[in-house]
Amino acid sequence: MFPAIPMLTAPTASGKTALSLEVAALAGQAGRTVEIVSADAFLVYRGLDIGTAKPTQNERAAVPHHLIDVVDVDDGYDVARYVRDAETAVAGILERGNLPLVVGGTGFYLSALLRGLPLTPPSNPQQRGQIEAELQERGLDALLSDIHAHSPAEVQRMERNPRRVVRALEVFRQTGRWPGEFGQTAPAFRYSVLAFALPEAEVLPRIAARTAQMFAQGWVQEASWLAERISPETLPRPTVWQALGYAQALAVARGTLPEDVAYAQVEAATRQYVRRQLTWIRRQLGAEVQSPQQAAQTLTRLLAIYPPHQQL
């Protein structure tokens, strides 16, 4: 049987890009070419470079990357399209005799590749907009309470993720069933999940430094550019405005939030997001969280066992 495709994930600010490039370089020294398939819900958008910590042009020139800069910020892009695009990219990499490596931190993208797409009904923009308005007016805890009244177990599955809460209520109000009750499609490939994380004492200074660097690089201007193309006040809320920190960067641009307060808010939100990602990695992906060094060693061994060519 063809070996499982490695899937590398870690919380934000942990160094996924650096580790994947390091391993790709080692494979290159052995005469094999690694091609990276991104699994990030915001790297697909052209123009969102600073706030998403998108790999640089030099990094993407050194190692081929897929599913970066594939749509404009006002275009729709969902998990179903992601899976189709990612599986097409993986198939092409294998046909070229190269080594596919999925790298990213968007949990529902990774889960969909690993287990298949949920067979839930398509999104209803009008209803989703109404629930997002409820979220803004009533707050996350109130919506979780609504879910708890029907299914306490479903509340645990939400893991306090606002996007998942909105989607779950949208599906439930349409069908009377929760998303997890619809089953899933069969995935096209097998994957081996490799996860790593840094100790909290190391990741917190990295979050602070990364936040400061993004603002120094022009995040405020990038958020202003984004607002000119698609309004953050639109309902349902555009996907691009759900990217971490862009609301604070725009508030700085508009003069409604001091920069130091924006820094603090982004750092706090990033810390919360890191905790949610770790929970997802353990519960939803079922992965053991290793150190970066362990993950790099395991990944190097996995890539070394790939055959030189695979006919699909």
ZADO-1210 file (C-alpha; in nm, 4 decimals, padded with zeros to 6 digits):
<atoms>
<atom x="00.0000" y="00.0000" z="00.0000" code="MET" pos="1"/>
<atom x="00.1222" y="00.3477" z="-00.0835" code="PHE" pos="2"/>
<atom x="00.2530" y="00.5235" z="00.2303" code="PRO" pos="3"/>
<atom x="00.0350" y="00.7792" z="00.4047" code="ALA" pos="4"/>
<atom x="00.0853" y="01.1420" z="00.3117" code="ILE" pos="5"/>
<atom x="00.2417" y="01.3430" z="00.5945" code="PRO" pos="6"/>
<atom x="00.0275" y="01.6183" z="00.7408" code="MET" pos="7"/>
<atom x="00.2170" y="01.8677" z="00.9581" code="LEU" pos="8"/>
<atom x="00.0259" y="02.0901" z="01.1964" code="THR" pos="9"/>
<atom x="00.0951" y="02.3085" z="01.4978" code="ALA" pos="10"/>
<atom x="-00.0649" y="02.6078" z="01.6675" code="PRO" pos="11"/>
<atom x="-00.0014" y="02.9500" z="01.5200" code="THR" pos="12"/>
<atom x="00.3336" y="03.1158" z="01.5971" code="ALA" pos="13"/>
<atom x="00.4983" y="02.7769" z="01.6542" code="SER" pos="14"/>
<atom x="00.7180" y="02.7784" z="01.3432" code="GLY" pos="15"/>
<atom x="00.5336" y="02.5465" z="01.0996" code="LYS" pos="16"/>
<atom x="00.6719" y="02.7246" z="00.7942" code="THR" pos="17"/>
<atom x="01.0306" y="02.7181" z="00.9184" code="ALA" pos="18"/>
<atom x="01.0150" y="02.3505" z="01.0132" code="LEU" pos="19"/>
<atom x="00.8553" y="02.2453" z="00.6839" code="SER" pos="20"/>
<atom x="01.1179" y="02.4368" z="00.4845" code="LEU" pos="21"/>
<atom x="01.3959" y="02.2820" z="00.6911" code="GLU" pos="22"/>
<atom x="01.2689" y="01.9300" z="00.6246" code="VAL" pos="23"/>
<atom x="01.2155" y="02.0084" z="00.2557" code="ALA" pos="24"/>
<atom x="01.5748" y="02.1264" z="00.2296" code="ALA" pos="25"/>
<atom x="01.6978" y="01.8014" z="00.3838" code="LEU" pos="26"/>
<atom x="01.4936" y="01.6024" z="00.1327" code="ALA" pos="27"/>
<atom x="01.6380" y="01.8154" z="-00.1460" code="GLY" pos="28"/>
<atom x="01.9894" y="01.7260" z="-00.0345" code="GLN" pos="29"/>
<atom x="01.8887" y="01.3616" z="-00.0793" code="ALA" pos="30"/>
<atom x="01.7730" y="01.4340" z="-00.4352" code="GLY" pos="31"/>
<atom x="01.3951" y="01.4458" z="-00.3662" code="ARG" pos="32"/>
<atom x="01.1633" y="01.7426" z="-00.4165" code="THR" pos="33"/>
<atom x="00.9055" y="01.8259" z="-00.1518" code="VAL" pos="34"/>
<atom x="00.5970" y="02.0230" z="-00.2560" code="GLU" pos="35"/>
<atom x="00.3895" y="02.1798" z="00.0208" code="ILE" pos="36"/>
<atom x="00.0099" y="02.1864" z="00.0149" code="VAL" pos="37"/>
<atom x="-00.1088" y="02.4648" z="00.2435" code="SER" pos="38"/>
<atom x="-00.3960" y="02.3956" z="00.4834" code="ALA" pos="39"/>
<atom x="-00.4716" y="02.7487" z="00.5936" code="ASP" pos="40"/>
<atom x="-00.8103" y="02.9119" z="00.5420" code="ALA" pos="41"/>
<atom x="-00.6624" y="03.2589" z="00.4880" code="PHE" pos="42"/>
<atom x="-00.3480" y="03.1933" z="00.2851" code="LEU" pos="43"/>
<atom x="-00.5751" y="03.1217" z="-00.0122" code="VAL" pos="44"/>
<atom x="-00.6530" y="03.4956" z="-00.0380" code="TYR" pos="45"/>
<atom x="-00.4402" y="03.7246" z="-00.2519" code="ARG" pos="46"/>
<atom x="-00.3319" y="04.0348" z="-00.0641" code="GLY" pos="47"/>
<atom x="-00.3567" y="03.8940" z="00.2892" code="LEU" pos="48"/>
<atom x="00.0168" y="03.8663" z="00.3376" code="ASP" pos="49"/>
<atom x="00.1218" y="04.0366" z="00.6595" code="ILE" pos="50"/>
<atom x="-00.1573" y="03.9409" z="00.8987" code="GLY" pos="51"/>
<atom x="-00.1522" y="03.5768" z="00.7877" code="THR" pos="52"/>
<atom x="00.2278" y="03.5363" z="00.8094" code="ALA" pos="53"/>
<atom x="00.2178" y="03.4079" z="00.4527" code="LYS" pos="54"/>
<atom x="00.5377" y="03.2368" z="00.3346" code="PRO" pos="55"/>
<atom x="00.7555" y="03.4879" z="00.1521" code="THR" pos="56"/>
<atom x="00.8187" y="03.4822" z="-00.2220" code="GLN" pos="57"/>
<atom x="01.1721" y="03.3578" z="-00.1541" code="ASN" pos="58"/>
<atom x="01.0421" y="03.0734" z="00.0625" code="GLU" pos="59"/>
<atom x="00.7872" y="02.9780" z="-00.2019" code="ARG" pos="60"/>
<atom x="01.0578" y="02.9902" z="-00.4685" code="ALA" pos="61"/>
<atom x="01.2764" y="02.7560" z="-00.2639" code="ALA" pos="62"/>
<atom x="00.9965" y="02.5010" z="-00.2088" code="VAL" pos="63"/>
<atom x="00.6877" y="02.4759" z="-00.4332" code="PRO" pos="64"/>
<atom x="00.3696" y="02.5700" z="-00.2461" code="HIS" pos="65"/>
<atom x="00.0086" y="02.5033" z="-00.3426" code="HIS" pos="66"/>
<atom x="-00.3187" y="02.6715" z="-00.2395" code="LEU" pos="67"/>
<atom x="-00.1639" y="03.0078" z="-00.1612" code="ILE" pos="68"/>
<atom x="-00.2984" y="03.3175" z="-00.3398" code="ASP" pos="69"/>
<atom x="-00.5665" y="03.1300" z="-00.5325" code="VAL" pos="70"/>
<atom x="-00.8658" y="03.3677" z="-00.4911" code="VAL" pos="71"/>
<atom x="-00.9345" y="03.7375" z="-00.4412" code="ASP" pos="72"/>
<atom x="-01.0547" y="03.8597" z="-00.1025" code="VAL" pos="73"/>
<atom x="-01.4086" y="03.9169" z="-00.2281" code="ASP" pos="74"/>
<atom x="-01.4376" y="03.5647" z="-00.3733" code="ASP" pos="75"/>
<atom x="-01.5958" y="03.2748" z="-00.1905" code="GLY" pos="76"/>
<atom x="-01.3808" y="02.9835" z="-00.0783" code="TYR" pos="77"/>
<atom x="-01.5042" y="02.7030" z="00.1438" code="ASP" pos="78"/>
<atom x="-01.3872" y="02.3715" z="00.2816" code="VAL" pos="79"/>
<atom x="-01.5455" y="02.1732" z="-00.0039" code="ALA" pos="80"/>
<atom x="-01.3471" y="02.3671" z="-00.2612" code="ARG" pos="81"/>
<atom x="-01.0379" y="02.3373" z="-00.0453" code="TYR" pos="82"/>
<atom x="-01.0600" y="01.9584" z="-00.0354" code="VAL" pos="83"/>
<atom x="-01.1068" y="01.9383" z="-00.4122" code="ARG" pos="84"/>
<atom x="-00.8115" y="02.1699" z="-00.4717" code="ASP" pos="85"/>
<atom x="-00.5887" y="01.9988" z="-00.2164" code="ALA" pos="86"/>
<atom x="-00.6581" y="01.6490" z="-00.3436" code="GLU" pos="87"/>
<atom x="-00.5899" y="01.7670" z="-00.7003" code="THR" pos="88"/>
<atom x="-00.2627" y="01.9203" z="-00.5852" code="ALA" pos="89"/>
<atom x="-00.1564" y="01.6041" z="-00.4010" code="VAL" pos="90"/>
<atom x="-00.2382" y="01.3898" z="-00.7047" code="ALA" pos="91"/>
<atom x="-00.0283" y="01.6148" z="-00.9276" code="GLY" pos="92"/>
<atom x="00.2665" y="01.6057" z="-00.6884" code="ILE" pos="93"/>
<atom x="00.2591" y="01.2270" z="-00.6803" code="LEU" pos="94"/>
<atom x="00.2397" y="01.2078" z="-01.0608" code="GLU" pos="95"/>
<atom x="00.5529" y="01.4221" z="-01.0816" code="ARG" pos="96"/>
<atom x="00.7308" y="01.1767" z="-00.8541" code="GLY" pos="97"/>
<atom x="00.7693" y="01.4374" z="-00.5815" code="ASN" pos="98"/>
<atom x="00.6881" y="01.4290" z="-00.2116" code="LEU" pos="99"/>
<atom x="00.3594" y="01.5870" z="-00.0931" code="PRO" pos="100"/>
<atom x="00.3520" y="01.7532" z="00.2461" code="LEU" pos="101"/>
<atom x="00.0334" y="01.9087" z="00.3853" code="VAL" pos="102"/>
<atom x="00.1167" y="02.1971" z="00.6202" code="VAL" pos="103"/>
<atom x="-00.1269" y="02.4157" z="00.8095" code="GLY" pos="104"/>
<atom x="-00.3247" y="02.4969" z="01.1175" code="GLY" pos="105"/>
<atom x="-00.6855" y="02.5276" z="00.9989" code="THR" pos="106"/>
<atom x="-00.8442" y="02.2388" z="01.1827" code="GLY" pos="107"/>
<atom x="-01.1562" y="02.1902" z="00.9731" code="PHE" pos="108"/>
<atom x="-00.9470" y="02.1830" z="00.6525" code="TYR" pos="109"/>
<atom x="-00.7212" y="01.9167" z="00.7991" code="LEU" pos="110"/>
<atom x="-01.0153" y="01.7147" z="00.9337" code="SER" pos="111"/>
<atom x="-01.1905" y="01.7250" z="00.5961" code="ALA" pos="112"/>
<atom x="-00.8804" y="01.5922" z="00.4190" code="LEU" pos="113"/>
<atom x="-00.8294" y="01.3264" z="00.6830" code="LEU" pos="114"/>
<atom x="-01.1870" y="01.2005" z="00.7204" code="ARG" pos="115"/>
<atom x="-01.3788" y="01.3372" z="00.4233" code="GLY" pos="116"/>
<atom x="-01.6229" y="01.6227" z="00.3773" code="LEU" pos="117"/>
<atom x="-01.9293" y="01.6456" z="00.5999" code="PRO" pos="118"/>
<atom x="-02.2479" y="01.5743" z="00.4051" code="LEU" pos="119"/>
<atom x="-02.4248" y="01.8744" z="00.5532" code="THR" pos="120"/>
<atom x="-02.6499" y="02.0944" z="00.3386" code="PRO" pos="121"/>
<atom x="-02.4910" y="02.3964" z="00.1676" code="PRO" pos="122"/>
<atom x="-02.4696" y="02.7179" z="00.3626" code="SER" pos="123"/>
<atom x="-02.7633" y="02.9567" z="00.3570" code="ASN" pos="124"/>
<atom x="-02.6081" y="03.3081" z="00.3519" code="PRO" pos="125"/>
<atom x="-02.9240" y="03.4808" z="00.4728" code="GLN" pos="126"/>
<atom x="-02.9708" y="03.2510" z="00.7698" code="GLN" pos="127"/>
<atom x="-02.6007" y="03.2543" z="00.8506" code="ARG" pos="128"/>
<atom x="-02.6116" y="03.6337" z="00.8507" code="GLY" pos="129"/>
<atom x="-02.9023" y="03.6293" z="01.0954" code="GLN" pos="130"/>
<atom x="-02.7155" y="03.3964" z="01.3323" code="ILE" pos="131"/>
<atom x="-02.3989" y="03.6061" z="01.3077" code="GLU" pos="132"/>
<atom x="-02.6084" y="03.9095" z="01.4010" code="ALA" pos="133"/>
<atom x="-02.7376" y="03.7108" z="01.7000" code="GLU" pos="134"/>
<atom x="-02.3797" y="03.6292" z="01.7942" code="LEU" pos="135"/>
<atom x="-02.2877" y="03.9977" z="01.7962" code="GLN" pos="136"/>
<atom x="-02.5995" y="04.0963" z="01.9897" code="GLU" pos="137"/>
<atom x="-02.6322" y="03.8101" z="02.2402" code="ARG" pos="138"/>
<atom x="-02.2767" y="03.6797" z="02.2643" code="GLY" pos="139"/>
<atom x="-02.1166" y="03.3367" z="02.2276" code="LEU" pos="140"/>
<atom x="-02.2320" y="03.2004" z="02.5638" code="ASP" pos="141"/>
<atom x="-02.5977" y="03.2655" z="02.4795" code="ALA" pos="142"/>
<atom x="-02.5710" y="03.0731" z="02.1527" code="LEU" pos="143"/>
<atom x="-02.3918" y="02.7895" z="02.3288" code="LEU" pos="144"/>
<atom x="-02.6764" y="02.7836" z="02.5800" code="SER" pos="145"/>
<atom x="-02.9217" y="02.7439" z="02.2904" code="ASP" pos="146"/>
<atom x="-02.7234" y="02.4462" z="02.1659" code="ILE" pos="147"/>
<atom x="-02.6961" y="02.2993" z="02.5166" code="HIS" pos="148"/>
<atom x="-03.0751" y="02.3017" z="02.5505" code="ALA" pos="149"/>
<atom x="-03.0930" y="02.0527" z="02.2620" code="HIS" pos="150"/>
<atom x="-02.7639" y="01.8662" z="02.2889" code="SER" pos="151"/>
<atom x="-02.5137" y="01.9084" z="02.5748" code="PRO" pos="152"/>
<atom x="-02.2691" y="01.6828" z="02.3859" code="ALA" pos="153"/>
<atom x="-02.2761" y="01.9181" z="02.0877" code="GLU" pos="154"/>
<atom x="-02.1568" y="02.2045" z="02.3073" code="VAL" pos="155"/>
<atom x="-01.8391" y="02.0104" z="02.3820" code="GLN" pos="156"/>
<atom x="-01.7808" y="01.9532" z="02.0113" code="ARG" pos="157"/>
<atom x="-01.8050" y="02.3289" z="01.9454" code="MET" pos="158"/>
<atom x="-01.4990" y="02.3994" z="02.1653" code="GLU" pos="159"/>
<atom x="-01.6126" y="02.7633" z="02.1905" code="ARG" pos="160"/>
<atom x="-01.5289" y="02.8254" z="01.8248" code="ASN" pos="161"/>
<atom x="-01.7663" y="03.1002" z="01.7020" code="PRO" pos="162"/>
<atom x="-01.7552" y="02.9870" z="01.3391" code="ARG" pos="163"/>
<atom x="-01.8476" y="02.6320" z="01.4347" code="ARG" pos="164"/>
<atom x="-02.1272" y="02.7555" z="01.6606" code="VAL" pos="165"/>
<atom x="-02.2781" y="02.9659" z="01.3819" code="VAL" pos="166"/>
<atom x="-02.2557" y="02.6809" z="01.1330" code="ARG" pos="167"/>
<atom x="-02.4017" y="02.4275" z="01.3769" code="ALA" pos="168"/>
<atom x="-02.7027" y="02.6474" z="01.4507" code="LEU" pos="169"/>
<atom x="-02.7495" y="02.7223" z="01.0819" code="GLU" pos="170"/>
<atom x="-02.7641" y="02.3509" z="00.9994" code="VAL" pos="171"/>
<atom x="-02.9818" y="02.2667" z="01.3001" code="PHE" pos="172"/>
<atom x="-03.2356" y="02.5375" z="01.2230" code="ARG" pos="173"/>
<atom x="-03.2564" y="02.4200" z="00.8630" code="GLN" pos="174"/>
<atom x="-03.2778" y="02.0467" z="00.9275" code="THR" pos="175"/>
<atom x="-03.3294" y="01.9729" z="01.2971" code="GLY" pos="176"/>
<atom x="-02.9977" y="01.7828" z="01.2936" code="ARG" pos="177"/>
<atom x="-02.6456" y="01.8769" z="01.3996" code="TRP" pos="178"/>
<atom x="-02.3576" y="01.8778" z="01.1457" code="PRO" pos="179"/>
<atom x="-02.1944" y="01.5674" z="01.2937" code="GLY" pos="180"/>
<atom x="-02.5093" y="01.3620" z="01.2251" code="GLU" pos="181"/>
<atom x="-02.4804" y="01.3808" z="00.8458" code="PHE" pos="182"/>
<atom x="-02.1814" y="01.1555" z="00.7870" code="GLY" pos="183"/>
<atom x="-01.8881" y="01.2258" z="00.5552" code="GLN" pos="184"/>
<atom x="-01.7489" y="01.1503" z="00.2112" code="THR" pos="185"/>
<atom x="-01.4564" y="00.9116" z="00.1678" code="ALA" pos="186"/>
<atom x="-01.1150" y="01.0843" z="00.1614" code="PRO" pos="187"/>
<atom x="-00.9037" y="01.0393" z="-00.1521" code="ALA" pos="188"/>
<atom x="-00.5775" y="00.9717" z="00.0353" code="PHE" pos="189"/>
<atom x="-00.4500" y="00.8411" z="00.3655" code="ARG" pos="190"/>
<atom x="-00.2632" y="01.0821" z="00.5911" code="TYR" pos="191"/>
<atom x="-00.0223" y="01.0568" z="00.8804" code="SER" pos="192"/>
<atom x="-00.0739" y="01.3486" z="01.1186" code="VAL" pos="193"/>
<atom x="00.2349" y="01.5006" z="01.2791" code="LEU" pos="194"/>
<atom x="00.1725" y="01.7706" z="01.5373" code="ALA" pos="195"/>
<atom x="00.4089" y="01.9759" z="01.7449" code="PHE" pos="196"/>
<atom x="00.3893" y="02.2642" z="01.9869" code="ALA" pos="197"/>
<atom x="00.6206" y="02.4851" z="02.1860" code="LEU" pos="198"/>
<atom x="00.6127" y="02.5159" z="02.5654" code="PRO" pos="199"/>
<atom x="00.3985" y="02.8093" z="02.6774" code="GLU" pos="200"/>
<atom x="00.7063" y="02.9882" z="02.8110" code="ALA" pos="201"/>
<atom x="00.8450" y="02.9892" z="02.4563" code="GLU" pos="202"/>
<atom x="00.5313" y="03.0556" z="02.2547" code="VAL" pos="203"/>
<atom x="00.4118" y="03.3620" z="02.4481" code="LEU" pos="204"/>
<atom x="00.7181" y="03.5749" z="02.3634" code="PRO" pos="205"/>
<atom x="00.6914" y="03.4548" z="02.0030" code="ARG" pos="206"/>
<atom x="00.3290" y="03.5727" z="01.9871" code="ILE" pos="207"/>
<atom x="00.4274" y="03.9143" z="02.1223" code="ALA" pos="208"/>
<atom x="00.7201" y="03.9467" z="01.8813" code="ALA" pos="209"/>
<atom x="00.5131" y="03.8284" z="01.5857" code="ARG" pos="210"/>
<atom x="00.2344" y="04.0756" z="01.6639" code="THR" pos="211"/>
<atom x="00.4794" y="04.3651" z="01.6865" code="ALA" pos="212"/>
<atom x="00.6487" y="04.2577" z="01.3631" code="GLN" pos="213"/>
<atom x="00.3189" y="04.2418" z="01.1736" code="MET" pos="214"/>
<atom x="00.2232" y="04.5934" z="01.2794" code="PHE" pos="215"/>
<atom x="00.5727" y="04.7164" z="01.1912" code="ALA" pos="216"/>
<atom x="00.5482" y="04.5560" z="00.8466" code="GLN" pos="217"/>
<atom x="00.2277" y="04.7444" z="00.7629" code="GLY" pos="218"/>
<atom x="-00.0615" y="04.5380" z="00.8944" code="TRP" pos="219"/>
<atom x="-00.2665" y="04.8543" z="00.9520" code="VAL" pos="220"/>
<atom x="-00.2332" y="04.9488" z="00.5849" code="GLN" pos="221"/>
<atom x="-00.3159" y="04.5950" z="00.4763" code="GLU" pos="222"/>
<atom x="-00.6354" y="04.6004" z="00.6846" code="ALA" pos="223"/>
<atom x="-00.7315" y="04.9368" z="00.5307" code="SER" pos="224"/>
<atom x="-00.6740" y="04.7949" z="00.1835" code="TRP" pos="225"/>
<atom x="-00.8951" y="04.4982" z="00.2715" code="LEU" pos="226"/>
<atom x="-01.1761" y="04.7227" z="00.4022" code="ALA" pos="227"/>
<atom x="-01.1743" y="04.9141" z="00.0729" code="GLU" pos="228"/>
<atom x="-01.2451" y="04.5912" z="-00.1130" code="ARG" pos="229"/>
<atom x="-01.4928" y="04.4262" z="00.1194" code="ILE" pos="230"/>
<atom x="-01.6647" y="04.5833" z="00.4185" code="SER" pos="231"/>
<atom x="-01.6216" y="04.4158" z="00.7577" code="PRO" pos="232"/>
<atom x="-01.9762" y="04.5247" z="00.8439" code="GLU" pos="233"/>
<atom x="-02.1299" y="04.3033" z="00.5756" code="THR" pos="234"/>
<atom x="-02.3561" y="04.0216" z="00.6995" code="LEU" pos="235"/>
<atom x="-02.3017" y="03.7361" z="00.6788" code="PRO" pos="236"/>
<atom x="-01.9575" y="03.8383" z="00.7917" code="ARG" pos="237"/>
<atom x="-01.7053" y="03.7874" z="00.5102" code="PRO" pos="238"/>
<atom x="-01.4628" y="03.5022" z="00.5728" code="THR" pos="239"/>
<atom x="-01.1601" y="03.7251" z="00.5262" code="VAL" pos="240"/>
<atom x="-01.2673" y="03.9409" z="00.8214" code="TRP" pos="241"/>
<atom x="-01.2641" y="03.6371" z="01.0478" code="GLN" pos="242"/>
<atom x="-00.8860" y="03.6226" z="01.0166" code="ALA" pos="243"/>
<atom x="-00.7181" y="03.6856" z="01.3505" code="LEU" pos="244"/>
<atom x="-00.6261" y="04.0469" z="01.4239" code="GLY" pos="245"/>
<atom x="-00.7544" y="04.2232" z="01.1126" code="TYR" pos="246"/>
<atom x="-01.0397" y="04.3916" z="01.3008" code="ALA" pos="247"/>
<atom x="-00.7926" y="04.5415" z="01.5497" code="GLN" pos="248"/>
<atom x="-00.5555" y="04.6509" z="01.2726" code="ALA" pos="249"/>
<atom x="-00.8434" y="04.8246" z="01.0957" code="LEU" pos="250"/>
<atom x="-00.9528" y="04.9932" z="01.4184" code="ALA" pos="251"/>
<atom x="-00.6022" y="05.1365" z="01.4517" code="VAL" pos="252"/>
<atom x="-00.6225" y="05.2605" z="01.0927" code="ALA" pos="253"/>
<atom x="-00.9566" y="05.4309" z="01.1664" code="ARG" pos="254"/>
<atom x="-00.8302" y="05.5844" z="01.4867" code="GLY" pos="255"/>
<atom x="-01.0802" y="05.4050" z="01.7092" code="THR" pos="256"/>
<atom x="-00.8246" y="05.1887" z="01.8928" code="LEU" pos="257"/>
<atom x="-00.4814" y="05.2867" z="02.0268" code="PRO" pos="258"/>
<atom x="-00.2017" y="05.0761" z="01.8846" code="GLU" pos="259"/>
<atom x="-00.0858" y="04.9479" z="02.2237" code="ASP" pos="260"/>
<atom x="-00.4395" y="04.8311" z="02.3040" code="VAL" pos="261"/>
<atom x="-00.4596" y="04.6619" z="01.9637" code="ALA" pos="262"/>
<atom x="-00.1336" y="04.4801" z="02.0357" code="TYR" pos="263"/>
<atom x="-00.2699" y="04.3544" z="02.3672" code="ALA" pos="264"/>
<atom x="-00.6006" y="04.2416" z="02.2149" code="GLN" pos="265"/>
<atom x="-00.4316" y="04.0573" z="01.9277" code="VAL" pos="266"/>
<atom x="-00.1887" y="03.8853" z="02.1623" code="GLU" pos="267"/>
<atom x="-00.4727" y="03.7743" z="02.3906" code="ALA" pos="268"/>
<atom x="-00.6814" y="03.6482" z="02.0971" code="ALA" pos="269"/>
<atom x="-00.3804" y="03.4632" z="01.9582" code="THR" pos="270"/>
<atom x="-00.3174" y="03.2917" z="02.2909" code="ARG" pos="271"/>
<atom x="-00.6806" y="03.1791" z="02.3007" code="GLN" pos="272"/>
<atom x="-00.6567" y="03.0559" z="01.9419" code="TYR" pos="273"/>
<atom x="-00.3423" y="02.8562" z="02.0233" code="VAL" pos="274"/>
<atom x="-00.5301" y="02.6785" z="02.3023" code="ARG" pos="275"/>
<atom x="-00.8232" y="02.6001" z="02.0706" code="ARG" pos="276"/>
<atom x="-00.5862" y="02.4655" z="01.8052" code="GLN" pos="277"/>
<atom x="-00.4165" y="02.2360" z="02.0554" code="LEU" pos="278"/>
<atom x="-00.7545" y="02.1046" z="02.1683" code="THR" pos="279"/>
<atom x="-00.8550" y="02.0401" z="01.8058" code="TRP" pos="280"/>
<atom x="-00.5260" y="01.8642" z="01.7300" code="ILE" pos="281"/>
<atom x="-00.5693" y="01.6280" z="02.0214" code="ARG" pos="282"/>
<atom x="-00.9463" y="01.5672" z="02.0085" code="ARG" pos="283"/>
<atom x="-01.0375" y="01.6010" z="01.6422" code="GLN" pos="284"/>
<atom x="-00.7176" y="01.4917" z="01.4681" code="LEU" pos="285"/>
<atom x="-00.6214" y="01.2396" z="01.7368" code="GLY" pos="286"/>
<atom x="-00.2577" y="01.3397" z="01.7134" code="ALA" pos="287"/>
<atom x="00.0160" y="01.3215" z="01.9714" code="GLU" pos="288"/>
<atom x="00.1707" y="01.6633" z="02.0214" code="VAL" pos="289"/>
<atom x="00.5481" y="01.6358" z="01.9896" code="GLN" pos="290"/>
<atom x="00.8360" y="01.8773" z="02.0237" code="SER" pos="291"/>
<atom x="00.9513" y="02.0489" z="01.7025" code="PRO" pos="292"/>
<atom x="01.2651" y="01.8355" z="01.7024" code="GLN" pos="293"/>
<atom x="01.0679" y="01.5114" z="01.7317" code="GLN" pos="294"/>
<atom x="00.8263" y="01.6186" z="01.4592" code="ALA" pos="295"/>
<atom x="01.1121" y="01.7093" z="01.2243" code="ALA" pos="296"/>
<atom x="01.2798" y="01.3728" z="01.2769" code="GLN" pos="297"/>
<atom x="00.9565" y="01.1793" z="01.2249" code="THR" pos="298"/>
<atom x="00.8667" y="01.3803" z="00.9164" code="LEU" pos="299"/>
<atom x="01.2100" y="01.3260" z="00.7635" code="THR" pos="300"/>
<atom x="01.1725" y="00.9497" z="00.8143" code="ARG" pos="301"/>
<atom x="00.8231" y="00.9508" z="00.6588" code="LEU" pos="302"/>
<atom x="00.9391" y="01.1356" z="00.3490" code="LEU" pos="303"/>
<atom x="01.2340" y="00.9003" z="00.3099" code="ALA" pos="304"/>
<atom x="01.0073" y="00.5961" z="00.2571" code="ILE" pos="305"/>
<atom x="00.8175" y="00.7435" z="-00.0396" code="TYR" pos="306"/>
<atom x="00.8638" y="00.5571" z="-00.3672" code="PRO" pos="307"/>
<atom x="01.0109" y="00.7675" z="-00.6513" code="PRO" pos="308"/>
<atom x="00.6942" y="00.7611" z="-00.8639" code="HIS" pos="309"/>
<atom x="00.3293" y="00.6659" z="-00.8218" code="GLN" pos="310"/>
<atom x="00.0745" y="00.6046" z="-01.0929" code="GLN" pos="311"/>
<atom x="-00.2697" y="00.7099" z="-00.9737" code="LEU" pos="312"/>
</atoms>
